[in-house]
Amino acid sequence: MVGLLTAYTESCKISTMAKPYEAQKKGWDHQRIQALRRHMGLTQRELAERLGTRQQTISEWETGMYQPRGASTTLLSIIAEQSKFKYTASAPKNSVTGS
């Protein structure tokens, strides 16, 4: 957790100097969060530690109860870029019922 927060703090300092580090802020829905965590091979608790939040928060995000906002979305984007996470949502499957 300390390492990621330090990196985030440093990126904020860098942004006031030369070229800022800009993580692409993506929409973080429950599927994207879970896919990122699995891509990294982390448990919910481990991801929570990296983000400086509770495991329950990660669970609530992954079940769609809540969505991350503010600094959490920025940190998720930074983690995703650092882990070279590429996520593309698959199109929903339409079920066709015959008569």
Sequence and secondary structure as in RCSB ss.txt:
>XXXX:A:sequence
MVGLLTAYTESCKISTMAKPYEAQKKGWDHQRIQALRRHMGLTQRELAERLGTRQQTISEWETGMYQPRGASTTL
LSIIAEQSKFKYTASAPKNSVTGS
>XXXX:A:secstr
 HHHHHHHHHHHHHHTSSS          HHHHHHHHHHHT  HHHHHHHHTS HHHHHHHHTTS    THHHHH
HHHHHHHTT               
